[in-house]
């Protein structure tokens, strides 16, 4: 988690990468990656590290958008030149990225499109309820640095919850970025 407690990173390591692995039921585990890094630096190549954790719970999201990661990166880059925040709005038919700045307003709408030659080019929307949320653009642009990891990105949204921006890592797992939405009363971030 960053120092302002706005963004979070998640890392998945598959059981195949461990010498011994046991998990009796599905669980999520939270840890301070800075501290984890310090611990790993203390270990030699032949040392054994044991990681244990308690049960967690999964969150159900109102809307999940799967789209080409390069397209998402381009949208974020273009929106950043217009304003400091992006509004992501999802309906059953489309996902809209909107930015307002001094020079005007920019909107881009991606319609659900599954009839493409390559599955990674598809835009797929799973929606239980419409969602419209605002996020700091600079964090979204930082997240898109993971674009080379995957042809697709999965964006999960629910009101009053952090957005999850997920990139699969081939057969290894995933990296997930969590970002708190900006509320109406939030003051503009002078560092943005």
Helices and strands as residue ranges (DSSP letters): E 7-11, G 15-17, H 33-42, E 63-68, H 69-80, E 85-90, E 94-101, E 104-111, G 119-121, E 124-127, E 131-136, H 137-143, G 144-149, E 152-157, E 163-169, E 173-179
